[in-house]
């Protein structure tokens, strides 16, 4: 699997949200859809060859900004309407 080096924001909830991709680190596998070695010919069928469709975890995460605010996914559940007790 290919990986990325990214820059992003670290939120108060602990999540890191990517804001920019610095570079892609190529795995060099012909079975990785994102690799330069992946076949480009139309006869290649990824569904039968088991090609990896997803990138691996980020190889490097550079925090460019830190905020005490929660990310948008956590804001609803921990500080918004989703955090209110139900009857």
C-alpha positions in Angstrom: 0.0 0.0 0.0 1.2 3.5 -0.8 1.3 6.0 2.0 1.1 9.8 2.3 2.9 12.5 4.2 0.4 15.2 5.2 0.0 18.5 7.1 -3.1 19.1 9.2 -4.8 20.5 12.3 -4.8 18.8 15.7 -8.2 19.3 17.4 -9.1 19.4 21.1 -10.9 16.1 20.8 -7.6 14.4 19.7 -8.4 14.0 16.0 -5.9 15.0 13.3 -7.6 16.5 10.2 -5.5 16.6 7.0 -5.4 19.9 5.3 -2.7 19.3 2.7 -0.8 16.3 1.1 2.9 16.9 1.0 3.9 13.8 -1.0 2.9 10.2 -1.8 5.3 7.4 -0.9 5.0 4.7 -3.6 5.0 1.1 -2.4 6.2 -0.1 -5.8 3.6 -2.9 -6.0 1.8 -3.8 -9.2 -1.2 -4.8 -7.1 -1.6 -1.3 -5.6 -4.0 1.0 -7.5 -2.1 4.1 -6.4 1.4 2.8 -7.4 3.3 3.8 -10.5 3.8 0.1 -11.2 0.1 -0.6 -11.4 -0.8 -1.8 -14.9 -2.6 0.7 -17.1 -3.7 -1.6 -19.9 -7.5 -1.9 -20.2 -7.4 -5.7 -20.1 -6.2 -5.6 -16.4 -9.1 -6.4 -14.1 -8.5 -5.2 -10.5 -11.5 -7.0 -9.1 -10.0 -10.4 -10.0 -6.4 -9.6 -9.2 -7.0 -8.4 -5.6 -5.5 -4.9 -6.2 -5.4 -2.6 -3.1 -7.8 0.3 -3.6 -7.0 2.2 -0.5 -3.9 4.1 0.8 -2.2 2.9 3.9 -1.9 5.0 7.1 -0.1 8.3 6.8 3.6 7.8 7.0 4.1 11.3 8.4 1.7 13.8 10.0 2.9 17.3 10.5 0.7 19.4 12.8 0.6 22.9 11.4 -2.2 24.2 13.7 -3.5 23.2 17.1 -7.0 24.2 18.3 -9.0 23.6 21.4 -12.2 23.2 19.3 -13.6 19.8 18.6 -13.6 18.5 15.0 -17.0 18.7 13.1 -17.7 15.0 13.7 -17.1 15.2 17.5 -18.8 18.6 18.0 -22.3 17.2 17.5 -21.8 14.3 19.9 -19.9 15.9 22.7 -21.0 19.6 22.7 -24.0 19.7 20.4 -27.5 18.2 20.2 -26.2 14.7 20.3 -24.8 15.2 23.8 -28.2 16.0 25.5 -29.6 13.2 27.6 -32.6 11.4 26.1 -35.8 10.7 28.0 
